[in-house]
Amino acid sequence: MRSTQWQRSSFTANSNNCIEVRTVEGVVELRESENGDVIVRTTPVKFARFLSGVKAGEFDQHGDFRG
């Protein structure tokens, strides 16, 4: 599997305060745009399960989403 470029959500517009994601050799990597030296790595299956949990609101109690 080829490396991909870092991607960020279209919801972030031109903000530098977001999470970026890419796939490198079958591993999903995530980083904060403001602190690009810290990279979290996981499997595609675990990342997909995490995204499903986020969409379902499983982690809403961990953040302040009032804007």
NUKE-885464 format. One record per atom (N, C-alpha, C, O, CB): residue number from 1; atom name; x, y, z; residue in three letters. Coordinates in pm, 1 decimal, padded with zeros to 6 digits. Glycine has a CB too. Layout:
! residues N
+-----+-------+----------+----------+----------+--------+
! num ! atome !       xx !       yy !       zz ! residu !
+-----+-------+----------+----------+----------+--------+
! NUM !    CA !        X !        Y !        Z !    Ala !
...
+-----+-------+----------+----------+----------+--------+
This chain:
! residues 67
+-----+-------+----------+----------+----------+--------+
! num ! atome !       xx !       yy !       zz ! residu !
+-----+-------+----------+----------+----------+--------+
!   1 !     N !  00085.3 ! -00118.2 !  00000.0 !    Met !
!   1 !    CA !  00000.0 !  00000.0 !  00000.0 !    Met !
!   1 !     C !  00089.3 !  00123.8 !  00000.0 !    Met !
!   1 !     O !  00185.3 !  00132.4 !  00076.6 !    Met !
!   1 !    CB ! -00096.7 !  00000.2 !  00123.1 !    Met !
!   2 !     N !  00057.3 !  00217.4 ! -00084.9 !    Arg !
!   2 !    CA !  00136.9 !  00339.6 ! -00096.0 !    Arg !
!   2 !     C !  00103.7 !  00437.9 !  00015.0 !    Arg !
!   2 !     O ! -00004.4 !  00434.0 !  00073.9 !    Arg !
!   2 !    CB !  00114.5 !  00405.2 ! -00231.7 !    Arg !
!   3 !     N !  00198.8 !  00525.9 !  00042.1 !    Ser !
!   3 !    CA !  00175.2 !  00634.4 !  00137.2 !    Ser !
!   3 !     C !  00079.6 !  00735.7 !  00076.9 !    Ser !
!   3 !     O !  00077.9 !  00755.9 ! -00044.5 !    Ser !
!   3 !    CB !  00307.8 !  00702.6 !  00177.2 !    Ser !
!   4 !     N !  00001.5 !  00798.1 !  00160.2 !    Thr !
!   4 !    CA ! -00086.4 !  00904.9 !  00115.7 !    Thr !
!   4 !     C ! -00047.4 !  01033.9 !  00185.1 !    Thr !
!   4 !     O !  00024.3 !  01032.6 !  00285.1 !    Thr !
!   4 !    CB ! -00234.0 !  00870.4 !  00143.2 !    Thr !
!   5 !     N ! -00094.2 !  01143.0 !  00132.6 !    Gln !
!   5 !    CA ! -00070.1 !  01273.4 !  00193.4 !    Gln !
!   5 !     C ! -00160.7 !  01291.0 !  00314.7 !    Gln !
!   5 !     O ! -00264.6 !  01225.9 !  00325.3 !    Gln !
!   5 !    CB ! -00093.3 !  01387.0 !  00091.2 !    Gln !
!   6 !     N ! -00121.1 !  01379.2 !  00405.9 !    Trp !
!   6 !    CA ! -00205.7 !  01410.4 !  00520.5 !    Trp !
!   6 !     C ! -00334.7 !  01472.5 !  00470.8 !    Trp !
!   6 !     O ! -00333.1 !  01557.3 !  00381.5 !    Trp !
!   6 !    CB ! -00133.5 !  01505.2 !  00619.7 !    Trp !
!   7 !     N ! -00447.0 !  01430.2 !  00528.7 !    Gln !
!   7 !    CA ! -00578.3 !  01484.4 !  00493.8 !    Gln !
!   7 !     C ! -00643.2 !  01540.2 !  00619.1 !    Gln !
!   7 !     O ! -00619.6 !  01491.7 !  00729.8 !    Gln !
!   7 !    CB ! -00668.8 !  01375.8 !  00428.5 !    Gln !
!   8 !     N ! -00724.6 !  01642.2 !  00600.6 !    Arg !
!   8 !    CA ! -00802.2 !  01696.4 !  00711.4 !    Arg !
!   8 !     C ! -00946.3 !  01713.6 !  00666.5 !    Arg !
!   8 !     O ! -00974.8 !  01722.3 !  00547.1 !    Arg !
!   8 !    CB ! -00743.1 !  01831.1 !  00761.0 !    Arg !
!   9 !     N ! -01034.6 !  01718.3 !  00761.3 !    Ser !
!   9 !    CA ! -01176.6 !  01731.0 !  00731.8 !    Ser !
!   9 !     C ! -01204.9 !  01861.6 !  00659.2 !    Ser !
!   9 !     O ! -01141.3 !  01963.8 !  00685.1 !    Ser !
!   9 !    CB ! -01259.0 !  01722.7 !  00860.3 !    Ser !
!  10 !     N ! -01300.2 !  01856.8 !  00568.8 !    Ser !
!  10 !    CA ! -01341.0 !  01978.8 !  00499.8 !    Ser !
!  10 !     C ! -01409.8 !  02076.1 !  00595.6 !    Ser !
!  10 !     O ! -01421.9 !  02194.5 !  00564.4 !    Ser !
!  10 !    CB ! -01434.3 !  01945.1 !  00383.1 !    Ser !
!  11 !     N ! -01454.8 !  02028.2 !  00711.5 !    Phe !
!  11 !    CA ! -01518.5 !  02114.7 !  00811.0 !    Phe !
!  11 !     C ! -01419.4 !  02209.5 !  00878.1 !    Phe !
!  11 !     O ! -01460.8 !  02307.0 !  00940.7 !    Phe !
!  11 !    CB ! -01587.3 !  02030.2 !  00916.4 !    Phe !
!  12 !     N ! -01288.3 !  02182.6 !  00866.2 !    Thr !
!  12 !    CA ! -01189.2 !  02266.9 !  00932.8 !    Thr !
!  12 !     C ! -01155.5 !  02391.8 !  00852.9 !    Thr !
!  12 !     O ! -01093.5 !  02484.2 !  00905.7 !    Thr !
!  12 !    CB ! -01063.6 !  02188.1 !  00958.2 !    Thr !
!  13 !     N ! -01195.3 !  02395.7 !  00726.9 !    Ala !
!  13 !    CA ! -01165.7 !  02509.0 !  00637.8 !    Ala !
!  13 !     C ! -01015.0 !  02535.3 !  00638.6 !    Ala !
!  13 !     O ! -00936.7 !  02445.1 !  00608.8 !    Ala !
!  13 !    CB ! -01244.4 !  02637.4 !  00681.7 !    Ala !
!  14 !     N ! -00973.9 !  02657.1 !  00672.1 !    Asn !
!  14 !    CA ! -00831.4 !  02691.2 !  00673.8 !    Asn !
!  14 !     C ! -00773.9 !  02692.4 !  00814.5 !    Asn !
!  14 !     O ! -00665.8 !  02746.8 !  00836.9 !    Asn !
!  14 !    CB ! -00809.6 !  02826.1 !  00609.2 !    Asn !
!  15 !     N ! -00844.3 !  02633.8 !  00908.0 !    Ser !
!  15 !    CA ! -00799.6 !  02631.1 !  01047.5 !    Ser !
!  15 !     C ! -00674.2 !  02545.4 !  01062.5 !    Ser !
!  15 !     O ! -00659.2 !  02443.8 !  00994.7 !    Ser !
!  15 !    CB ! -00911.4 !  02577.9 !  01138.9 !    Ser !
!  16 !     N ! -00585.4 !  02586.5 !  01150.7 !    Asn !
!  16 !    CA ! -00467.2 !  02507.1 !  01181.8 !    Asn !
!  16 !     C ! -00486.1 !  02428.9 !  01310.4 !    Asn !
!  16 !     O ! -00388.5 !  02382.8 !  01369.6 !    Asn !
!  16 !    CB ! -00344.5 !  02596.3 !  01192.5 !    Asn !
!  17 !     N ! -00609.2 !  02413.2 !  01354.1 !    Asn !
!  17 !    CA ! -00639.5 !  02343.0 !  01478.0 !    Asn !
!  17 !     C ! -00730.0 !  02225.0 !  01444.9 !    Asn !
!  17 !     O ! -00850.6 !  02229.7 !  01468.9 !    Asn !
!  17 !    CB ! -00706.5 !  02438.0 !  01582.3 !    Asn !
!  18 !     N ! -00670.5 !  02118.1 !  01389.3 !    Cys !
!  18 !    CA ! -00751.1 !  02004.9 !  01347.2 !    Cys !
!  18 !     C ! -00670.2 !  01876.1 !  01353.8 !    Cys !
!  18 !     O ! -00549.7 !  01877.7 !  01378.8 !    Cys !
!  18 !    CB ! -00804.7 !  02027.0 !  01205.9 !    Cys !
!  19 !     N ! -00737.7 !  01766.2 !  01331.2 !    Ile !
!  19 !    CA ! -00673.3 !  01636.2 !  01324.3 !    Ile !
!  19 !     C ! -00652.0 !  01601.5 !  01177.5 !    Ile !
!  19 !     O ! -00741.2 !  01619.3 !  01094.6 !    Ile !
!  19 !    CB ! -00758.1 !  01526.7 !  01396.6 !    Ile !
!  20 !     N ! -00532.2 !  01551.7 !  01146.5 !    Glu !
!  20 !    CA ! -00500.4 !  01509.3 !  01011.3 !    Glu !
!  20 !     C ! -00480.2 !  01357.8 !  01011.9 !    Glu !
!  20 !     O ! -00437.2 !  01301.1 !  01112.3 !    Glu !
!  20 !    CB ! -00373.8 !  01583.0 !  00957.4 !    Glu !
!  21 !     N ! -00510.9 !  01293.4 !  00901.4 !    Val !
!  21 !    CA ! -00501.0 !  01148.0 !  00892.6 !    Val !
!  21 !     C ! -00441.0 !  01108.0 !  00758.4 !    Val !
!  21 !     O ! -00460.2 !  01176.0 !  00657.6 !    Val !
!  21 !    CB ! -00639.5 !  01082.4 !  00911.6 !    Val !
!  22 !     N ! -00368.5 !  00997.2 !  00758.8 !    Arg !
!  22 !    CA ! -00316.3 !  00939.7 !  00634.3 !    Arg !
!  22 !     C ! -00294.8 !  00790.4 !  00656.4 !    Arg !
!  22 !     O ! -00299.0 !  00742.1 !  00769.5 !    Arg !
!  22 !    CB ! -00182.6 !  01010.0 !  00590.0 !    Arg !
!  23 !     N ! -00271.8 !  00717.9 !  00547.2 !    Thr !
!  23 !    CA ! -00239.8 !  00575.5 !  00553.8 !    Thr !
!  23 !     C ! -00099.6 !  00556.9 !  00497.2 !    Thr !
!  23 !     O ! -00067.7 !  00605.8 !  00388.9 !    Thr !
!  23 !    CB ! -00345.1 !  00488.7 !  00475.3 !    Thr !
!  24 !     N ! -00016.9 !  00485.7 !  00572.1 !    Val !
!  24 !    CA !  00119.2 !  00456.4 !  00528.6 !    Val !
!  24 !     C !  00143.8 !  00307.2 !  00547.0 !    Val !
!  24 !     O !  00140.1 !  00255.9 !  00658.8 !    Val !
!  24 !    CB !  00224.3 !  00541.2 !  00608.2 !    Val !
!  25 !     N !  00168.5 !  00239.1 !  00437.4 !    Glu !
!  25 !    CA !  00198.2 !  00095.6 !  00439.5 !    Glu !
!  25 !     C !  00097.4 !  00016.4 !  00522.4 !    Glu !
!  25 !     O !  00135.9 ! -00069.8 !  00601.4 !    Glu !
!  25 !    CB !  00337.8 !  00072.6 !  00493.8 !    Glu !
!  26 !     N ! -00031.1 !  00045.4 !  00504.8 !    Gly !
!  26 !    CA ! -00136.1 ! -00028.6 !  00571.2 !    Gly !
!  26 !     C ! -00166.7 !  00013.5 !  00713.4 !    Gly !
!  26 !     O ! -00249.7 ! -00049.0 !  00779.5 !    Gly !
!  26 !    CB ! -00101.5 ! -00168.6 !  00571.1 !    Gly !
!  27 !     N ! -00101.5 !  00118.1 !  00761.9 !    Val !
!  27 !    CA ! -00123.7 !  00168.2 !  00896.9 !    Val !
!  27 !     C ! -00186.3 !  00307.3 !  00888.1 !    Val !
!  27 !     O ! -00142.5 !  00390.1 !  00808.2 !    Val !
!  27 !    CB !  00009.5 !  00171.9 !  00978.0 !    Val !
!  28 !     N ! -00287.9 !  00332.9 !  00969.4 !    Val !
!  28 !    CA ! -00350.8 !  00464.8 !  00974.0 !    Val !
!  28 !     C ! -00274.9 !  00550.4 !  01074.1 !    Val !
!  28 !     O ! -00252.1 !  00508.4 !  01187.5 !    Val !
!  28 !    CB ! -00502.1 !  00454.7 !  01012.2 !    Val !
!  29 !     N ! -00235.9 !  00670.2 !  01032.6 !    Glu !
!  29 !    CA ! -00165.4 !  00762.9 !  01120.6 !    Glu !
!  29 !     C ! -00249.4 !  00887.7 !  01140.7 !    Glu !
!  29 !     O ! -00311.9 !  00937.8 !  01047.2 !    Glu !
!  29 !    CB ! -00026.9 !  00799.4 !  01062.9 !    Glu !
!  30 !     N ! -00250.3 !  00937.8 !  01264.7 !    Leu !
!  30 !    CA ! -00322.4 !  01060.2 !  01299.3 !    Leu !
!  30 !     C ! -00227.7 !  01154.8 !  01370.2 !    Leu !
!  30 !     O ! -00137.4 !  01112.3 !  01442.2 !    Leu !
!  30 !    CB ! -00446.1 !  01029.8 !  01388.0 !    Leu !
!  31 !     N ! -00249.6 !  01284.6 !  01348.8 !    Arg !
!  31 !    CA ! -00171.4 !  01385.8 !  01419.9 !    Arg !
!  31 !     C ! -00254.6 !  01512.5 !  01432.1 !    Arg !
!  31 !     O ! -00350.1 !  01533.1 !  01357.3 !    Arg !
!  31 !    CB ! -00036.7 !  01414.8 !  01346.8 !    Arg !
!  32 !     N ! -00217.3 !  01596.7 !  01526.8 !    Glu !
!  32 !    CA ! -00276.9 !  01729.5 !  01538.4 !    Glu !
!  32 !     C ! -00199.0 !  01821.9 !  01447.0 !    Glu !
!  32 !     O ! -00076.2 !  01815.3 !  01441.3 !    Glu !
!  32 !    CB ! -00276.0 !  01781.6 !  01686.8 !    Glu !
!  33 !     N ! -00269.1 !  01907.2 !  01376.1 !    Ser !
!  33 !    CA ! -00200.5 !  01996.3 !  01282.9 !    Ser !
!  33 !     C ! -00104.5 !  02090.4 !  01354.3 !    Ser !
!  33 !     O ! -00002.8 !  02129.8 !  01297.1 !    Ser !
!  33 !    CB ! -00301.5 !  02076.6 !  01203.6 !    Ser !
!  34 !     N ! -00135.4 !  02127.2 !  01478.4 !    Glu !
!  34 !    CA ! -00048.2 !  02218.2 !  01553.4 !    Glu !
!  34 !     C !  00074.0 !  02149.2 !  01612.4 !    Glu !
!  34 !     O !  00171.2 !  02216.3 !  01646.8 !    Glu !
!  34 !    CB ! -00126.2 !  02283.8 !  01663.9 !    Glu !
!  35 !     N !  00071.5 !  02016.2 !  01625.1 !    Asn !
!  35 !    CA !  00181.3 !  01941.9 !  01686.6 !    Asn !
!  35 !     C !  00210.4 !  01819.9 !  01600.4 !    Asn !
!  35 !     O !  00187.3 !  01706.5 !  01642.4 !    Asn !
!  35 !    CB !  00146.8 !  01900.1 !  01833.6 !    Asn !
!  36 !     N !  00260.9 !  01843.4 !  01480.5 !    Gly !
!  36 !    CA !  00280.6 !  01738.5 !  01381.8 !    Gly !
!  36 !     C !  00385.2 !  01634.9 !  01414.5 !    Gly !
!  36 !     O !  00393.6 !  01532.8 !  01346.2 !    Gly !
!  36 !    CB !  00314.8 !  01798.9 !  01255.9 !    Gly !
!  37 !     N !  00466.6 !  01658.0 !  01518.4 !    Asp !
!  37 !    CA !  00570.0 !  01560.9 !  01554.7 !    Asp !
!  37 !     C !  00514.0 !  01441.3 !  01630.5 !    Asp !
!  37 !     O !  00578.5 !  01336.7 !  01635.9 !    Asp !
!  37 !    CB !  00676.7 !  01627.9 !  01638.0 !    Asp !
!  38 !     N !  00396.2 !  01454.4 !  01688.8 !    Val !
!  38 !    CA !  00333.6 !  01346.1 !  01763.2 !    Val !
!  38 !     C !  00234.6 !  01275.5 !  01671.4 !    Val !
!  38 !     O !  00134.7 !  01334.0 !  01629.3 !    Val !
!  38 !    CB !  00262.9 !  01399.2 !  01892.0 !    Val !
!  39 !     N !  00263.3 !  01149.1 !  01640.8 !    Ile !
!  39 !    CA !  00180.4 !  01072.3 !  01548.5 !    Ile !
!  39 !     C !  00128.7 !  00948.1 !  01619.8 !    Ile !
!  39 !     O !  00205.0 !  00873.7 !  01681.5 !    Ile !
!  39 !    CB !  00259.9 !  01033.7 !  01420.6 !    Ile !
!  40 !     N ! -00001.8 !  00927.1 !  01610.3 !    Val !
!  40 !    CA ! -00065.7 !  00807.8 !  01665.5 !    Val !
!  40 !     C ! -00090.2 !  00711.9 !  01550.5 !    Val !
!  40 !     O ! -00140.7 !  00751.6 !  01445.4 !    Val !
!  40 !    CB ! -00199.6 !  00842.5 !  01740.4 !    Val !
!  41 !     N ! -00054.4 !  00585.4 !  01570.4 !    Arg !
!  41 !    CA ! -00072.6 !  00484.4 !  01465.2 !    Arg !
!  41 !     C ! -00170.0 !  00377.5 !  01511.9 !    Arg !
!  41 !     O ! -00170.4 !  00338.0 !  01628.5 !    Arg !
!  41 !    CB !  00062.8 !  00420.3 !  01426.2 !    Arg !
!  42 !     N ! -00253.5 !  00330.7 !  01417.4 !    Thr !
!  42 !    CA ! -00350.6 !  00226.6 !  01447.8 !    Thr !
!  42 !     C ! -00381.0 !  00148.1 !  01320.8 !    Thr !
!  42 !     O ! -00334.6 !  00183.0 !  01212.2 !    Thr !
!  42 !    CB ! -00480.3 !  00287.1 !  01508.0 !    Thr !
!  43 !     N ! -00458.7 !  00043.0 !  01335.6 !    Thr !
!  43 !    CA ! -00497.3 ! -00037.5 !  01219.2 !    Thr !
!  43 !     C ! -00621.0 !  00024.3 !  01153.2 !    Thr !
!  43 !     O ! -00695.7 !  00097.6 !  01218.1 !    Thr !
!  43 !    CB ! -00525.2 ! -00185.8 !  01260.7 !    Thr !
!  44 !     N ! -00642.6 ! -00004.3 !  01026.5 !    Pro !
!  44 !    CA ! -00762.8 !  00046.1 !  00960.1 !    Pro !
!  44 !     C ! -00891.8 ! -00000.6 !  01028.3 !    Pro !
!  44 !     O ! -00987.7 !  00076.1 !  01036.6 !    Pro !
!  44 !    CB ! -00763.3 !  00002.3 !  00814.8 !    Pro !
!  45 !     N ! -00895.7 ! -00124.3 !  01077.0 !    Val !
!  45 !    CA ! -01016.0 ! -00175.4 !  01142.9 !    Val !
!  45 !     C ! -01043.6 ! -00099.1 !  01272.3 !    Val !
!  45 !     O ! -01157.6 ! -00059.9 !  01297.3 !    Val !
!  45 !    CB ! -01001.5 ! -00325.9 !  01172.2 !    Val !
!  46 !     N ! -00942.1 ! -00077.7 !  01354.0 !    Lys !
!  46 !    CA ! -00960.7 ! -00003.6 !  01478.9 !    Lys !
!  46 !     C ! -00999.6 !  00141.4 !  01451.1 !    Lys !
!  46 !     O ! -01081.6 !  00198.2 !  01523.3 !    Lys !
!  46 !    CB ! -00832.6 ! -00008.5 !  01563.8 !    Lys !
!  47 !     N ! -00942.4 !  00201.3 !  01348.3 !    Phe !
!  47 !    CA ! -00976.8 !  00339.0 !  01313.8 !    Phe !
!  47 !     C ! -01122.6 !  00347.3 !  01268.2 !    Phe !
!  47 !     O ! -01194.1 !  00440.1 !  01306.2 !    Phe !
!  47 !    CB ! -00882.7 !  00392.5 !  01203.6 !    Phe !
!  48 !     N ! -01166.8 !  00251.6 !  01187.7 !    Ala !
!  48 !    CA ! -01306.1 !  00249.4 !  01141.8 !    Ala !
!  48 !     C ! -01401.2 !  00234.5 !  01260.3 !    Ala !
!  48 !     O ! -01505.9 !  00299.3 !  01264.0 !    Ala !
!  48 !    CB ! -01328.4 !  00134.6 !  01040.7 !    Ala !
!  49 !     N ! -01366.0 !  00150.0 !  01356.8 !    Arg !
!  49 !    CA ! -01449.8 !  00133.9 !  01476.2 !    Arg !
!  49 !     C ! -01453.0 !  00262.1 !  01558.6 !    Arg !
!  49 !     O ! -01557.2 !  00299.4 !  01612.4 !    Arg !
!  49 !    CB ! -01398.7 !  00017.2 !  01562.3 !    Arg !
!  50 !     N ! -01338.7 !  00329.3 !  01568.3 !    Phe !
!  50 !    CA ! -01332.7 !  00456.5 !  01640.0 !    Phe !
!  50 !     C ! -01423.8 !  00560.0 !  01573.0 !    Phe !
!  50 !     O ! -01500.8 !  00628.3 !  01640.6 !    Phe !
!  50 !    CB ! -01187.1 !  00508.5 !  01645.7 !    Phe !
!  51 !     N ! -01414.8 !  00571.1 !  01441.3 !    Leu !
!  51 !    CA ! -01498.8 !  00666.5 !  01369.3 !    Leu !
!  51 !     C ! -01647.3 !  00635.5 !  01388.0 !    Leu !
!  51 !     O ! -01728.5 !  00727.0 !  01401.8 !    Leu !
!  51 !    CB ! -01463.7 !  00665.9 !  01220.5 !    Leu !
!  52 !     N ! -01682.5 !  00508.6 !  01388.5 !    Ser !
!  52 !    CA ! -01822.1 !  00470.6 !  01412.9 !    Ser !
!  52 !     C ! -01866.7 !  00516.1 !  01551.3 !    Ser !
!  52 !     O ! -01979.0 !  00563.5 !  01568.5 !    Ser !
!  52 !    CB ! -01840.2 !  00318.3 !  01398.9 !    Ser !
!  53 !     N ! -01778.2 !  00501.5 !  01650.0 !    Gly !
!  53 !    CA ! -01808.7 !  00546.0 !  01785.8 !    Gly !
!  53 !     C ! -01825.3 !  00696.6 !  01794.2 !    Gly !
!  53 !     O ! -01913.6 !  00746.0 !  01864.3 !    Gly !
!  53 !    CB ! -01700.1 !  00501.5 !  01880.9 !    Gly !
!  54 !     N ! -01741.1 !  00769.3 !  01723.2 !    Val !
!  54 !    CA ! -01751.5 !  00915.2 !  01721.1 !    Val !
!  54 !     C ! -01885.3 !  00956.4 !  01660.9 !    Val !
!  54 !     O ! -01955.4 !  01041.2 !  01716.1 !    Val !
!  54 !    CB ! -01634.4 !  00977.9 !  01641.2 !    Val !
!  55 !     N ! -01920.3 !  00896.3 !  01548.2 !    Lys !
!  55 !    CA ! -02046.5 !  00929.2 !  01481.7 !    Lys !
!  55 !     C ! -02166.7 !  00895.2 !  01568.8 !    Lys !
!  55 !     O ! -02269.7 !  00962.2 !  01561.5 !    Lys !
!  55 !    CB ! -02056.8 !  00855.6 !  01348.8 !    Lys !
!  56 !     N ! -02154.1 !  00792.0 !  01650.8 !    Ala !
!  56 !    CA ! -02264.5 !  00749.7 !  01737.3 !    Ala !
!  56 !     C ! -02271.0 !  00829.7 !  01867.2 !    Ala !
!  56 !     O ! -02363.1 !  00811.0 !  01946.8 !    Ala !
!  56 !    CB ! -02251.3 !  00602.3 !  01769.3 !    Ala !
!  57 !     N ! -02173.3 !  00919.3 !  01889.5 !    Gly !
!  57 !    CA ! -02175.0 !  01002.7 !  02009.4 !    Gly !
!  57 !     C ! -02115.8 !  00938.3 !  02133.0 !    Gly !
!  57 !     O ! -02134.9 !  00988.5 !  02243.8 !    Gly !
!  57 !    CB ! -02313.0 !  01042.4 !  02038.9 !    Gly !
!  58 !     N ! -02043.8 !  00827.0 !  02116.2 !    Glu !
!  58 !    CA ! -01988.0 !  00755.3 !  02231.0 !    Glu !
!  58 !     C ! -01887.1 !  00837.6 !  02311.7 !    Glu !
!  58 !     O ! -01864.1 !  00807.8 !  02428.9 !    Glu !
!  58 !    CB ! -01922.1 !  00628.9 !  02183.7 !    Glu !
!  59 !     N ! -01827.5 !  00938.5 !  02252.4 !    Phe !
!  59 !    CA ! -01721.3 !  01013.4 !  02319.4 !    Phe !
!  59 !     C ! -01761.5 !  01156.8 !  02352.0 !    Phe !
!  59 !     O ! -01677.5 !  01236.6 !  02393.7 !    Phe !
!  59 !    CB ! -01597.6 !  01014.1 !  02233.5 !    Phe !
!  60 !     N ! -01888.0 !  01190.2 !  02333.7 !    Asp !
!  60 !    CA ! -01933.2 !  01327.1 !  02353.5 !    Asp !
!  60 !     C ! -01908.0 !  01379.6 !  02494.2 !    Asp !
!  60 !     O ! -01889.7 !  01500.0 !  02512.0 !    Asp !
!  60 !    CB ! -02078.7 !  01336.5 !  02322.5 !    Asp !
!  61 !     N ! -01906.7 !  01293.3 !  02593.3 !    Gln !
!  61 !    CA ! -01885.1 !  01338.2 !  02731.2 !    Gln !
!  61 !     C ! -01741.0 !  01384.1 !  02754.7 !    Gln !
!  61 !     O ! -01711.0 !  01440.6 !  02859.9 !    Gln !
!  61 !    CB ! -01919.8 !  01226.0 !  02828.8 !    Gln !
!  62 !     N ! -01652.6 !  01361.1 !  02659.4 !    His !
!  62 !    CA ! -01511.1 !  01398.7 !  02675.0 !    His !
!  62 !     C ! -01477.2 !  01536.2 !  02619.7 !    His !
!  62 !     O ! -01361.5 !  01577.7 !  02626.7 !    His !
!  62 !    CB ! -01424.6 !  01297.1 !  02607.8 !    His !
!  63 !     N ! -01572.8 !  01606.5 !  02566.1 !    Gly !
!  63 !    CA ! -01542.5 !  01735.3 !  02506.6 !    Gly !
!  63 !     C ! -01652.5 !  01836.6 !  02529.3 !    Gly !
!  63 !     O ! -01764.4 !  01803.2 !  02568.2 !    Gly !
!  63 !    CB ! -01517.9 !  01719.5 !  02359.9 !    Gly !
!  64 !     N ! -01617.2 !  01961.5 !  02503.8 !    Asp !
!  64 !    CA ! -01712.6 !  02070.9 !  02511.7 !    Asp !
!  64 !     C ! -01748.6 !  02109.3 !  02368.9 !    Asp !
!  64 !     O ! -01669.1 !  02173.3 !  02300.1 !    Asp !
!  64 !    CB ! -01654.4 !  02193.3 !  02591.7 !    Asp !
!  65 !     N ! -01867.4 !  02071.1 !  02323.9 !    Phe !
!  65 !    CA ! -01907.2 !  02090.4 !  02186.1 !    Phe !
!  65 !     C ! -02002.0 !  02206.7 !  02167.4 !    Phe !
!  65 !     O ! -02078.3 !  02210.7 !  02070.8 !    Phe !
!  65 !    CB ! -01969.9 !  01966.6 !  02134.4 !    Phe !
!  66 !     N ! -01997.4 !  02300.8 !  02258.9 !    Arg !
!  66 !    CA ! -02086.7 !  02417.1 !  02249.5 !    Arg !
!  66 !     C ! -02037.3 !  02519.2 !  02148.5 !    Arg !
!  66 !     O ! -02108.4 !  02614.6 !  02116.7 !    Arg !
!  66 !    CB ! -02101.3 !  02483.1 !  02385.4 !    Arg !
!  67 !     N ! -01915.2 !  02499.9 !  02097.3 !    Gly !
!  67 !    CA ! -01864.7 !  02590.3 !  01994.8 !    Gly !
!  67 !     C ! -01791.0 !  02700.8 !  02053.4 !    Gly !
!  67 !     O ! -01741.2 !  02787.0 !  01981.1 !    Gly !
!  67 !    CB ! -01972.7 !  02643.1 !  01911.3 !    Gly !
+-----+-------+----------+----------+----------+--------+
